[in-house]
Amino acid sequence: MNNKTSDYLANERTFLAWLRTSVALMGFGLILVKFSVFLKQVMLIDSDKILRHPGRDYSGVTGLVLLASGLVILILSYINYKQTHRKIRDNIFMGNNSLILIVTVLMIAVSIFLIAYLFQSI
């Protein structure tokens, strides 16, 4: 029986990489949500001055989309981690491209949403 320690550690490193990606998305989303709240407060305080943002402000919605995307990535990466852990333990190796496909489609959708949002504000 061979030592699978390096396989388990590689699986954990992969999960931690997905975790960092998820935290980065959620952090950026939180910043956008907080910025949206800040803009609304500034507009209420200085309603007489020329601080109004033209058009609708979708920063809060964009932030929530990024927060939700980070949460989905975190959940999917944990499921993938546990499945891979089980496959290593059972000495079965089959590539799993479903997580990569789902995250890629999710990030393409978020990117299209962000591009549309930024294109509208130009």
N, CA and C of each residue as an Amber inpcrd file, in Angstrom:
protein
   366
   0.8550000  -1.1790000   0.0000000   0.0000000   0.0000000   0.0000000
   0.8950000   1.2340000   0.0000000   0.6110000   2.1750000  -0.9180000
   1.4570000   3.3580000  -1.0300000   0.9710000   4.4800000  -0.1130000
   1.8560000   5.4170000   0.1220000   1.5570000   6.5470000   0.9840000
   0.7760000   7.5940000   0.1880000  -0.3980000   7.9180000   0.6510000
  -1.2670000   8.8710000  -0.0460000  -1.2310000  10.2600000   0.5770000
  -0.2670000  10.4960000   1.4590000  -0.2020000  11.7830000   2.1540000
  -0.1200000  12.9430000   1.1710000   0.7070000  12.8180000   0.1470000
   0.8540000  13.9180000  -0.8070000  -0.4450000  14.1580000  -1.5810000
  -1.2010000  13.1020000  -1.8440000  -2.4830000  13.2650000  -2.5230000
  -3.4810000  14.0190000  -1.6500000  -3.5380000  13.6480000  -0.3570000
  -4.4340000  14.3380000   0.5600000  -4.0470000  15.8100000   0.7070000
  -2.7420000  16.0610000   0.8110000  -2.2770000  17.4430000   0.9550000
  -2.5420000  18.2540000  -0.3120000  -2.3950000  17.6420000  -1.4630000
  -2.7050000  18.3300000  -2.7210000  -4.1950000  18.6600000  -2.7930000
  -5.0270000  17.7590000  -2.3360000  -6.4650000  17.9970000  -2.3000000
  -6.7870000  19.1760000  -1.3780000  -6.1290000  19.2220000  -0.2180000
  -6.3580000  20.3330000   0.7060000  -5.8690000  21.6520000   0.1170000
  -4.7330000  21.6550000  -0.5560000  -4.2280000  22.8800000  -1.1880000
  -5.1890000  23.3790000  -2.2510000  -5.7490000  22.4530000  -3.0100000
  -6.7180000  22.8310000  -4.0390000  -7.9600000  23.4440000  -3.4010000
  -8.4380000  22.8250000  -2.3280000  -9.6030000  23.3800000  -1.6330000
  -9.2890000  24.7700000  -1.0920000  -8.1090000  24.9420000  -0.5150000
  -7.7420000  26.2530000   0.0260000  -7.6210000  27.3090000  -1.0700000
  -7.1970000  26.9130000  -2.2510000  -7.1500000  27.8570000  -3.3670000
  -8.5650000  28.3010000  -3.7530000  -9.4920000  27.3390000  -3.7950000
 -10.8820000  27.6980000  -4.0810000 -11.4440000  28.5650000  -2.9570000
 -11.0660000  28.2730000  -1.7310000 -11.5190000  29.0610000  -0.5840000
 -11.0400000  30.5080000  -0.7000000  -9.7720000  30.7020000  -1.0690000
  -9.2390000  32.0640000  -1.2500000  -9.9950000  32.8030000  -2.3500000
 -10.3050000  32.1070000  -3.4280000 -11.0690000  32.7210000  -4.5140000
 -12.4440000  33.1500000  -4.0170000 -13.0810000  32.2850000  -3.2560000
 -14.4010000  32.5780000  -2.7100000 -14.3570000  33.7780000  -1.7610000
 -13.3730000  33.8090000  -0.8930000 -13.2430000  34.9120000   0.0600000
 -12.9700000  36.2300000  -0.6790000 -12.1560000  36.1840000  -1.7210000
 -11.8710000  37.3920000  -2.4970000 -13.1390000  37.9200000  -3.1580000
 -13.9330000  37.0420000  -3.7510000 -15.1940000  37.4680000  -4.3660000
 -16.1490000  38.0590000  -3.3280000 -16.2650000  37.3880000  -2.1900000
 -17.1710000  37.8820000  -1.1610000 -16.6670000  39.2030000  -0.5820000
 -15.3660000  39.3480000  -0.4330000 -14.8050000  40.6080000   0.0690000
 -15.0710000  41.7570000  -0.8810000 -14.8620000  41.5300000  -2.1690000
 -15.1350000  42.5630000  -3.1570000 -16.6240000  42.8880000  -3.1920000
 -17.4700000  41.8780000  -3.0830000 -18.9120000  42.1080000  -3.0420000
 -19.3200000  42.9290000  -1.8330000 -18.7240000  42.6290000  -0.6800000
 -19.0230000  43.3830000   0.5380000 -18.6090000  44.8410000   0.3920000
 -17.4610000  45.0730000  -0.2280000 -17.0090000  46.4460000  -0.4570000
 -18.0120000  47.1950000  -1.3330000 -18.5040000  46.5470000  -2.3850000
 -19.4810000  47.1980000  -3.2580000 -20.7890000  47.5010000  -2.5290000
 -21.2470000  46.5630000  -1.7030000 -22.4820000  46.7930000  -0.9510000
 -22.3030000  47.9550000   0.0150000 -21.1940000  47.9820000   0.7290000
 -20.9300000  49.0730000   1.6770000 -20.7950000  50.4070000   0.9470000
 -20.1540000  50.4010000  -0.2250000 -20.0030000  51.6170000  -1.0030000
 -21.3690000  52.1200000  -1.4600000 -22.2530000  51.2190000  -1.8340000
 -23.6030000  51.5950000  -2.2450000 -24.3510000  52.2670000  -1.0900000
 -24.2400000  51.6920000   0.1040000 -24.8830000  52.2780000   1.2820000
 -24.2940000  53.6550000   1.5580000 -22.9790000  53.7910000   1.4330000
 -22.3120000  55.0780000   1.6530000 -22.8190000  56.1230000   0.6630000
 -22.9370000  55.7540000  -0.6180000 -23.4250000  56.7000000  -1.6240000
 -24.8440000  57.1560000  -1.3120000 -25.6880000  56.2370000  -0.8780000
 -27.0690000  56.6010000  -0.5480000 -27.1080000  57.5740000   0.6270000
 -26.2520000  57.3630000   1.6260000 -26.2150000  58.2600000   2.7700000
 -25.6990000  59.6390000   2.3770000 -24.6980000  59.6870000   1.5250000
 -24.1590000  60.9690000   1.0710000 -25.2120000  61.7330000   0.2860000
 -25.9570000  61.0390000  -0.5560000 -26.9990000  61.7060000  -1.3390000
 -28.1200000  62.2330000  -0.4460000 -28.4250000  61.5470000   0.6480000
 -29.4530000  62.0350000   1.5650000 -28.9800000  63.2620000   2.3310000
 -27.7240000  63.2540000   2.7390000 -27.1840000  64.3720000   3.5130000
 -26.9990000  65.6080000   2.6340000 -26.4160000  65.4150000   1.4670000
 -26.1000000  66.5330000   0.5760000 -27.0300000  66.5630000  -0.6260000
 -28.3190000  66.5590000  -0.3750000 -29.2600000  66.5090000  -1.4980000
 -29.2710000  67.7980000  -2.3050000 -28.8030000  68.9220000  -1.7180000
 -28.7770000  70.1950000  -2.4320000 -27.5540000  70.3330000  -3.3300000
 -26.5210000  69.5930000  -3.0720000 -25.2740000  69.7270000  -3.8230000
 -25.2660000  68.8200000  -5.0410000 -24.2860000  68.9740000  -5.8820000
 -24.2020000  68.2140000  -7.1310000 -23.3720000  66.9540000  -6.9030000
 -23.8440000  66.0760000  -6.0490000 -23.1560000  64.8140000  -5.7910000
 -23.9610000  63.6340000  -6.2950000 -25.0060000  63.9180000  -7.0050000
 -25.8790000  62.8390000  -7.4600000 -25.2320000  62.0480000  -8.5790000
 -25.4040000  60.7740000  -8.4880000 -24.8880000  59.8550000  -9.5050000
 -25.9330000  59.7450000 -10.6040000 -25.5450000  59.9880000 -11.8600000
 -26.5490000  59.9000000 -12.9230000 -27.0180000  58.4600000 -13.1260000
 -28.3090000  58.3090000 -13.3370000 -28.8470000  56.9720000 -13.5740000
 -29.0400000  56.2020000 -12.2810000 -29.3420000  54.9420000 -12.4260000
 -29.5580000  54.0830000 -11.2660000 -28.2320000  53.5390000 -10.7650000
 -28.1810000  53.2900000  -9.4720000 -26.9650000  52.7470000  -8.8650000
 -27.1650000  51.2590000  -8.6010000 -26.3940000  50.4400000  -9.2940000
 -26.5020000  48.9910000  -9.1540000 -25.3390000  48.4050000  -8.3520000
 -24.6140000  49.2550000  -7.6080000 -23.4740000  48.7370000  -6.8460000
 -23.9100000  47.7100000  -5.8100000 -25.0230000  47.9780000  -5.1420000
 -25.5070000  47.0340000  -4.1340000 -25.8850000  45.6980000  -4.7300000
 -26.5810000  45.7380000  -5.8540000 -26.9770000  44.4930000  -6.5290000
 -25.7420000  43.7400000  -7.0130000 -24.8020000  44.4850000  -7.5910000
 -23.5650000  43.8670000  -8.0590000 -22.8050000  43.2270000  -6.9000000
 -22.7480000  43.9230000  -5.7760000 -22.0950000  43.3730000  -4.5930000
 -22.7680000  42.1060000  -4.1030000 -24.1030000  42.1060000  -4.1090000
 -24.8320000  40.9040000  -3.6840000 -24.6000000  39.7390000  -4.6420000
 -24.5030000  40.0370000  -5.9400000 -24.2140000  38.9800000  -6.9230000
 -22.8280000  38.3840000  -6.6470000 -21.8520000  39.2390000  -6.3480000
 -20.5070000  38.7360000  -6.0460000 -20.4870000  37.9470000  -4.7430000
 -21.2130000  38.4230000  -3.7340000 -21.3000000  37.6680000  -2.4720000
 -21.9230000  36.2910000  -2.7010000 -23.0070000  36.2590000  -3.4570000
 -23.6690000  34.9750000  -3.7410000 -22.7570000  34.0600000  -4.5540000
 -22.0240000  34.6210000  -5.5080000 -21.0880000  33.8220000  -6.3120000
 -20.0030000  33.2170000  -5.4320000 -19.4750000  34.0110000  -4.5110000
 -18.4690000  33.4950000  -3.5930000 -19.0060000  32.3690000  -2.7300000
 -20.2440000  32.5160000  -2.2760000 -20.8630000  31.4700000  -1.4640000
 -21.0600000  30.1900000  -2.2660000 -21.5320000  30.3170000  -3.5040000
 -21.7360000  29.1410000  -4.3590000 -20.4070000  28.4320000  -4.6140000
 -19.3570000  29.2080000  -4.8960000 -18.0350000  28.6200000  -5.1420000
 -17.5360000  27.9100000  -3.8910000 -17.7500000  28.5060000  -2.7350000
 -17.3160000  27.8770000  -1.4830000 -18.0320000  26.5420000  -1.2570000
 -19.3280000  26.5130000  -1.4530000 -20.0920000  25.2760000  -1.2560000
 -19.6640000  24.2040000  -2.2540000 -19.5520000  24.5800000  -3.5360000
 -19.1550000  23.6090000  -4.5580000 -17.7400000  23.0920000  -4.3360000
 -16.8460000  23.9720000  -3.8980000 -15.4700000  23.5200000  -3.6750000
 -15.3850000  22.5710000  -2.4810000 -16.2050000  22.7880000  -1.4590000
 -16.2060000  21.8630000  -0.3280000 -16.7390000  20.4930000  -0.7510000
 -17.8030000  20.4990000  -1.5490000 -18.3470000  19.2270000  -2.0510000
 -17.2930000  18.5050000  -2.8800000 -16.5980000  19.2450000  -3.7420000
 -15.5400000  18.6520000  -4.5570000 -14.3970000  18.1070000  -3.6820000
 -14.0450000  18.8490000  -2.6380000 -12.9900000  18.4030000  -1.7210000
 -13.3630000  17.0700000  -1.0750000 -14.5970000  16.9720000  -0.5770000
 -15.0190000  15.7290000   0.0800000 -15.0870000  14.5640000  -0.9060000
 -15.5470000  14.8120000  -2.1330000 -15.6040000  13.7540000  -3.1380000
 -14.1950000  13.2780000  -3.4950000 -13.2890000  14.2100000  -3.6660000
 -11.9070000  13.8470000  -4.0010000 -11.2540000  13.1010000  -2.8410000
 -11.5290000  13.5330000  -1.6240000 -10.9970000  12.8450000  -0.4370000
 -11.4550000  11.3850000  -0.4240000 -12.7250000  11.1740000  -0.7180000
 -13.2800000   9.8170000  -0.7580000 -12.6290000   8.9940000  -1.8740000
 -12.4110000   9.6020000  -3.0410000 -11.7910000   8.8920000  -4.1610000
 -10.3500000   8.5140000  -3.8440000  -9.6280000   9.4020000  -3.1690000
  -8.2430000   9.0850000  -2.7830000  -8.2440000   7.9280000  -1.7920000
  -9.1300000   7.9870000  -0.8140000  -9.2200000   6.9390000   0.2010000
  -9.5540000   5.5930000  -0.4210000 -10.4610000   5.5930000  -1.4050000
 -10.8910000   4.3530000  -2.0430000  -9.9910000   3.9430000  -3.2030000
  -8.9370000   4.7190000  -3.4260000  -7.9650000   4.4390000  -4.4910000
  -8.6230000   4.4390000  -5.8780000  -9.5350000   5.3600000  -6.0670000
 -10.2170000   5.5280000  -7.3510000  -9.8750000   6.9240000  -7.8470000
  -9.3640000   7.0270000  -9.0360000  -9.1140000   8.3610000  -9.5770000
  -9.8850000   8.5410000 -10.8640000 -10.7500000   9.5290000 -10.8240000
 -11.4660000   9.9440000 -12.0150000 -11.4700000  11.4670000 -11.9740000
 -11.0980000  12.0780000 -13.0810000 -11.0860000  13.5320000 -13.1300000
 -12.4820000  14.0980000 -12.9120000 -12.5370000  15.2350000 -12.2450000
 -13.8160000  15.8800000 -11.9680000 -13.7850000  17.2670000 -12.5730000
 -14.3990000  17.4140000 -13.7280000 -14.4260000  18.7000000 -14.3910000
 -15.7130000  19.4620000 -14.1200000 -16.6460000  18.8800000 -13.3810000
 -17.9250000  19.5410000 -13.1590000 -17.7720000  20.8180000 -12.3410000
 -16.9230000  20.8160000 -11.3030000 -16.7080000  22.0270000 -10.5060000
 -16.1140000  23.1270000 -11.3690000 -15.1300000  22.7780000 -12.1710000
 -14.4900000  23.7720000 -13.0280000 -15.4950000  24.3330000 -14.0290000
 -16.3240000  23.4750000 -14.5980000 -17.3340000  23.9260000 -15.5510000
 -18.3530000  24.8450000 -14.8860000 -18.8510000  24.4620000 -13.7260000
 -19.8550000  25.2710000 -13.0300000 -19.2850000  26.6310000 -12.6380000
 -18.0790000  26.6320000 -12.0810000 -17.4600000  27.8990000 -11.6680000
 -17.1550000  28.7680000 -12.8810000 -16.7170000  28.1680000 -13.9810000
 -16.4480000  28.9320000 -15.1960000 -17.7170000  29.5850000 -15.7250000
 -18.8020000  28.8260000 -15.7910000 -20.0790000  29.3840000 -16.2590000
 -20.5600000  30.4760000 -15.3100000 -20.4260000  30.2530000 -14.0050000
 -20.8260000  31.2480000 -13.0190000 -20.0230000  32.5320000 -13.1830000
 -18.7120000  32.4040000 -13.3490000 -17.8700000  33.5890000 -13.4870000
 -18.1040000  34.2980000 -14.8170000 -18.4180000  33.5640000 -15.8710000
 -18.7710000  34.2040000 -17.1400000 -20.0530000  35.0200000 -16.9600000
 -21.0350000  34.4530000 -16.2690000 -22.2850000  35.1750000 -16.0360000
 -22.0540000  36.4320000 -15.1950000 -21.2560000  36.3110000 -14.1410000
 -20.9480000  37.4750000 -13.3060000 -20.1840000  38.5140000 -14.1180000
 -19.2450000  38.0830000 -14.9500000 -18.4720000  39.0140000 -15.7800000
 -19.3730000  39.7530000 -16.7600000 -20.3050000  39.0450000 -17.3820000
 -21.2430000  39.6950000 -18.3010000 -22.0930000  40.7150000 -17.5500000
 -22.5370000  40.3440000 -16.3510000 -23.3130000  41.2690000 -15.5260000
 -22.4980000  42.5200000 -15.1990000 -21.2380000  42.3410000 -14.8000000
 -20.3810000  43.4850000 -14.4630000 -20.0810000  44.3390000 -15.6850000
 -19.8270000  43.7260000 -16.8220000 -19.5620000  44.4850000 -18.0480000
 -20.7940000  45.3030000 -18.4300000 -21.9760000  44.6950000 -18.3410000
 -23.2090000  45.4220000 -18.6530000 -23.4020000  46.5880000 -17.6970000
 -23.1170000  46.3740000 -16.4240000 -23.2420000  47.4330000 -15.4270000
 -22.2740000  48.5700000 -15.7170000 -21.0220000  48.2260000 -15.9980000
 -20.0270000  49.2740000 -16.2800000 -20.2900000  49.9610000 -17.6100000
 -20.7500000  49.2280000 -18.5980000 -21.0460000  49.8260000 -19.9030000
 -22.2040000  50.8120000 -19.7780000 -23.1750000  50.5000000 -18.9370000
 -24.3190000  51.3910000 -18.7370000 -23.8910000  52.6820000 -18.0490000
 -22.9080000  52.6220000 -17.1630000 -22.5080000  53.8110000 -16.4140000
 -21.5370000  54.7120000 -17.1720000 -21.1110000  54.2790000 -18.3720000
 -20.1910000  55.1050000 -19.1590000 -20.9650000  56.1930000 -19.8630000
